[in-house]
Amino acid sequence: MYAPGKTYTVTLGLVGRAEPKALGTVAVNTDGSFKASRPIPATASPGEAYLMVGGSAFDECGRNGLGSCAGYASPPLTLTAA
């Protein structure tokens, strides 16, 4: 269960072209689910990309390596010029 007000951070990764770009935060439902729509920045160049979502309790591996290290990333995406 997630407390009211919990958020995840959404990031756009641009494979081999630039540093990841923050797309902001999204509100999380108490079951951990979320739904979001974010514009892609005009500065994001065309090519392979992916979305990453962070902020879950499962993101942390723990200093001793005993955590889950779960990751949330989209399948590969292709950005095209508008």
N, C-alpha and C positions, 0 to 999 in steps of 0.2 A: 504494500500500500504506500502510495506517495501522498505527502501532505499537501493541502491546498497551497497554491502559489509556487509549486515546484516548476522549474523550467528546464528544457534541454537547449543546447546551443547547436545551431545548424551551420555547417561550414562547407563551402564549395572548393573541391580540390581540382586543380588544373594540371593534369599529368604532364610533367616535363616542361612546363611553360612559365609558371609563376608560383609564388607562394600561395597557400590556401587563402580564400577570402571569406571572412565572417559574413553570414547572412542573417544573423540575429538570433533571438531566442523564441521558443514556442512554449506555450503552456502545456503542462502534462496532466492527463487525467489521473484519478486515484489508482487506476490499474496499470499505469505506466504507458498507456497508449497516447498518441497525439495525432493531430492532423494539421498540416501547415501548407501554405502557399507562399513562396518567396520569389521576388523578381531576381533574375540573374543580372549582375552588374554589367553595365555597358563596357567596362574595361576588361571583362573576361573574354579572352581570345578564343576563336573557334578551335575545336579539337576534342580529344578525349578528356573526360572529367568524371567526377564522382561527388556524391554528397556524404558527409559524415555527420553523425548526431552524437553529441556528448552530454554528459550530465547525469547519467544513471549511476546508481550505486555499484553496478557491475563493471563500470569502466576501469576501476582501480585494481591493479594486480596485487597491490600490497607490497610492502618493502621486502617481505620474506618470500615472495613469489607464490603465496598460497591463495591469492584471490582468483576470481574467475577470468579476468582479462577479456571479457566479452567486448566485442566491437560492433558498431552499427555503421555500416557503409552500404551505399546503393550498389547495384550492379553498374558496370561501366556505362557512361552516358556519352553522347557526342553532341557538343555544342556547335551550332551553325550560326553564321552571320544572319542578322535580321534583315 
